[in-house]
Amino acid sequence: MIKKLFRVSRFIHKWAGLFLALQILLWILGGVVMSVIPLDKVHGDHLATKVLTSTPDNSQHLYSIDTLRLNIIAPITNIAYTQILDEPYYAFKTVEGDKLFHALTGDPFDTITSVQAIQIAQQHYLGDGEIASHSLLDKAPREASRNVGPIWQVQFDDTWNTTLYISPKTGTLTTIRSDLWRIFDFFWMLHIMDYDERENFNNPILITFSISALLFTLTGIVLLFKSFKISGKTKRT
């Protein structure tokens, strides 16, 4: 019975090792890379700031909020004072999305222009690079996080190819990306083995490899006991 256990363990251990070798290497490599790069660098905190130091001057918000509320049919969940390029706005958050109105005239805000997108990006940017390109994307790329609709993409020519994503509806900086984030994201993809969305930690591929890795470890322990047993017999002889 013991011999059969050792024989089966050796067979499973060998083939599981062949099956897992590359992925185990990627797991270890990914763990090293993700532990070496600080998360604040990954998030791009040193490249751009999401919150500008200047705060809205509420004294500029003179237009009646009550008048604006009468023109909004959708239920309102929040009202905030905000600014776009130092111009005062009311930001209404509704169940149908954000709505902005100029705080002096009450005019609804339409969309961020090309020039405004560049100016907003420069306000948030902390690096010393120049703008390499800017474009209004009809569909947000995966790296723009959970943004789904049109979005402004502004790229800088610095060391890490910093890319800022700006909402055309509100003028807010939604996402900061760089090559550091892309490197981290690549190894995160390899680590959790979700090669599509890179968010599903319970995908079938990862579960299969994890179970195989468990079998590889358990059979290795069994074979380790056998090696100790053989070593003990050798010493006694």
C-alpha positions as CSV (number, residue, x, y, z in Angstrom):
1,M,0.0,0.0,0.0
2,I,2.8,2.4,0.9
3,K,4.7,1.5,-2.2
4,K,1.7,2.2,-4.4
5,L,1.2,5.6,-2.6
6,F,4.8,6.5,-3.4
7,R,4.4,5.3,-7.1
8,V,1.2,7.3,-7.6
9,S,2.7,10.4,-5.9
10,R,5.8,10.2,-8.1
11,F,3.7,10.0,-11.2
12,I,1.4,12.9,-10.2
13,H,4.4,15.0,-9.0
14,K,6.3,14.6,-12.2
15,W,3.5,15.5,-14.6
16,A,2.1,18.2,-12.3
17,G,5.6,19.7,-12.2
18,L,5.8,19.8,-16.0
19,F,2.3,21.3,-16.2
20,L,3.0,23.9,-13.6
21,A,6.7,24.8,-14.1
22,L,6.2,28.0,-16.2
23,Q,3.2,29.2,-14.3
24,I,4.9,28.8,-10.9
25,L,7.8,30.8,-12.3
26,L,5.4,33.5,-13.5
27,W,3.7,33.5,-10.1
28,I,7.0,34.1,-8.3
29,L,8.2,36.6,-10.8
30,G,4.9,38.5,-10.7
31,G,5.0,38.5,-6.9
32,V,8.5,40.0,-6.9
33,V,7.6,42.7,-9.4
34,M,4.4,43.7,-7.6
35,S,6.1,43.8,-4.3
36,V,9.0,45.9,-5.6
37,I,6.9,48.6,-7.2
38,P,5.2,50.9,-4.5
39,L,1.4,51.2,-5.0
40,D,1.5,55.0,-4.9
41,K,3.9,54.8,-7.9
42,V,1.5,52.4,-9.7
43,H,-1.4,54.7,-9.0
44,G,0.6,57.6,-10.5
45,D,0.5,59.9,-7.4
46,H,3.9,61.2,-8.3
47,L,2.9,62.0,-11.8
48,A,-0.4,63.8,-11.4
49,T,-2.8,64.9,-8.7
50,K,-6.5,64.1,-8.8
51,V,-7.4,66.8,-6.4
52,L,-6.3,70.3,-7.2
53,T,-5.0,72.5,-4.3
54,S,-7.4,75.3,-5.1
55,T,-10.9,75.0,-3.6
56,P,-14.0,76.4,-5.1
57,D,-14.9,79.8,-4.0
58,N,-18.6,79.4,-3.0
59,S,-19.2,83.1,-3.1
60,Q,-19.1,82.9,-6.9
61,H,-22.0,80.5,-7.0
62,L,-24.7,83.1,-7.3
63,Y,-27.3,81.4,-9.5
64,S,-30.3,79.9,-7.7
65,I,-29.9,76.2,-7.0
66,D,-33.6,75.9,-6.5
67,T,-34.3,77.2,-10.0
68,L,-31.9,74.7,-11.5
69,R,-33.5,71.8,-9.5
70,L,-36.8,72.6,-11.1
71,N,-35.3,71.9,-14.5
72,I,-33.9,68.5,-13.6
73,I,-36.4,65.7,-13.9
74,A,-34.3,62.8,-12.7
75,P,-34.0,62.3,-8.9
76,I,-31.0,64.2,-7.5
77,T,-28.6,62.3,-5.2
78,N,-26.0,65.0,-4.5
79,I,-25.2,68.7,-5.3
80,A,-21.6,70.0,-5.1
81,Y,-19.7,73.2,-5.8
82,T,-17.0,72.7,-8.4
83,Q,-14.8,74.5,-10.8
84,I,-13.7,73.9,-14.4
85,L,-10.6,75.9,-15.3
86,D,-11.4,78.4,-12.5
87,E,-15.0,78.8,-13.6
88,P,-17.6,78.1,-11.0
89,Y,-20.2,75.3,-11.6
90,Y,-22.9,73.4,-9.7
91,A,-22.4,69.6,-10.1
92,F,-25.7,67.8,-9.8
93,K,-25.4,64.0,-9.4
94,T,-28.6,62.3,-10.5
95,V,-29.6,58.7,-11.1
96,E,-29.2,59.4,-14.9
97,G,-25.7,60.8,-14.5
98,D,-23.9,64.0,-13.7
99,K,-25.2,67.4,-14.8
100,L,-23.2,70.7,-14.6
101,F,-24.5,74.2,-14.6
102,H,-22.6,77.5,-14.6
103,A,-22.9,79.0,-11.2
104,L,-23.2,82.6,-12.5
105,T,-25.4,82.2,-15.5
106,G,-27.2,78.8,-14.9
107,D,-26.3,77.7,-18.4
108,P,-25.9,73.9,-18.7
109,F,-22.4,72.7,-19.4
110,D,-22.1,70.9,-22.7
111,T,-18.7,69.1,-23.1
112,I,-15.0,69.7,-22.7
113,T,-13.3,71.1,-25.8
114,S,-9.9,70.0,-27.1
115,V,-8.2,73.2,-25.7
116,Q,-10.0,72.7,-22.3
117,A,-8.9,69.1,-22.1
118,I,-5.2,70.1,-22.6
119,Q,-5.5,72.9,-20.0
120,I,-7.1,70.6,-17.4
121,A,-4.5,67.9,-18.0
122,Q,-1.7,70.5,-17.5
123,Q,-3.4,71.6,-14.2
124,H,-3.2,68.1,-12.8
125,Y,0.1,67.0,-14.2
126,L,3.1,67.1,-11.9
127,G,5.9,66.0,-14.2
128,D,8.2,67.9,-16.6
129,G,7.0,66.4,-19.9
130,E,5.2,67.9,-22.8
131,I,1.9,66.8,-24.2
132,A,2.6,64.3,-27.0
133,S,-1.0,63.7,-28.1
134,H,-4.6,64.2,-27.1
135,S,-7.8,62.7,-28.5
136,L,-11.4,62.2,-27.6
137,L,-12.0,58.5,-27.6
138,D,-15.5,57.2,-28.4
139,K,-14.9,54.2,-26.2
140,A,-12.7,54.3,-23.1
141,P,-9.8,51.8,-23.2
142,R,-9.5,49.1,-20.6
143,E,-6.8,50.9,-18.8
144,A,-9.1,53.9,-18.2
145,S,-10.6,51.8,-15.4
146,R,-14.4,51.7,-15.2
147,N,-15.1,54.5,-17.6
148,V,-17.2,53.3,-20.5
149,G,-18.3,56.2,-22.6
150,P,-16.4,58.9,-24.5
151,I,-13.3,60.2,-22.7
152,W,-10.4,62.5,-23.3
153,Q,-7.0,60.9,-23.4
154,V,-4.0,63.2,-22.9
155,Q,-0.6,61.6,-23.2
156,F,2.7,63.2,-22.1
157,D,6.2,62.4,-23.4
158,D,7.9,61.9,-20.1
159,T,9.8,58.8,-18.9
160,W,6.8,56.8,-18.0
161,N,4.5,57.9,-20.8
162,T,2.0,59.4,-18.4
163,T,-1.6,59.3,-19.7
164,L,-4.5,61.2,-18.1
165,Y,-8.1,60.4,-18.8
166,I,-10.6,63.3,-18.4
167,S,-14.3,63.2,-18.4
168,P,-15.8,65.3,-21.3
169,K,-19.0,65.8,-19.3
170,T,-17.5,67.1,-16.1
171,G,-13.9,68.0,-16.8
172,T,-12.7,65.9,-13.9
173,L,-9.5,63.8,-14.1
174,T,-10.8,60.2,-13.7
175,T,-7.7,58.1,-14.2
176,I,-3.9,58.4,-14.1
177,R,-1.9,55.8,-16.0
178,S,1.8,55.2,-16.8
179,D,4.1,52.5,-18.0
180,L,4.6,51.6,-14.3
181,W,0.9,50.9,-14.0
182,R,1.0,48.9,-17.3
183,I,4.0,46.8,-16.1
184,F,2.1,46.1,-12.8
185,D,-1.1,45.3,-14.7
186,F,0.7,42.9,-17.0
187,F,2.1,40.9,-14.2
188,W,-1.2,41.0,-12.3
189,M,-2.8,39.5,-15.3
190,L,-0.2,36.7,-15.3
191,H,-0.6,36.2,-11.6
192,I,-4.4,35.8,-11.5
193,M,-4.5,34.3,-15.0
194,D,-7.4,36.4,-16.2
195,Y,-6.2,37.4,-19.7
196,D,-9.3,39.4,-20.6
197,E,-10.7,41.7,-17.9
198,R,-7.9,41.1,-15.4
199,E,-10.3,41.3,-12.6
200,N,-11.7,37.8,-12.1
201,F,-9.8,36.0,-9.3
202,N,-12.0,33.0,-9.5
203,N,-11.6,32.1,-13.2
204,P,-11.5,28.4,-14.1
205,I,-7.9,28.6,-15.4
206,L,-6.6,29.9,-12.0
207,I,-8.6,27.3,-10.1
208,T,-7.3,24.5,-12.2
209,F,-3.7,25.6,-11.8
210,S,-4.2,26.2,-8.1
211,I,-5.5,22.6,-7.5
212,S,-2.6,21.2,-9.6
213,A,-0.2,23.2,-7.5
214,L,-1.8,21.8,-4.3
215,L,-1.4,18.2,-5.7
216,F,2.2,19.0,-6.7
217,T,2.9,20.2,-3.2
218,L,1.2,17.3,-1.4
219,T,2.8,14.6,-3.5
220,G,6.2,16.4,-3.0
221,I,5.7,16.1,0.7
222,V,4.9,12.3,0.4
223,L,8.1,11.8,-1.7
224,L,10.0,13.8,0.8
225,F,9.1,11.4,3.5
226,K,10.2,8.5,1.3
227,S,13.6,10.2,0.8
228,F,14.0,10.5,4.5
229,K,13.1,6.9,5.0
230,I,15.7,5.8,2.4
231,S,18.3,8.0,3.9
232,G,17.7,6.5,7.4
233,K,18.1,3.0,6.0
234,T,21.3,3.9,4.3
235,K,22.9,5.2,7.5
236,R,22.0,2.1,9.4
237,T,23.6,-0.1,6.9
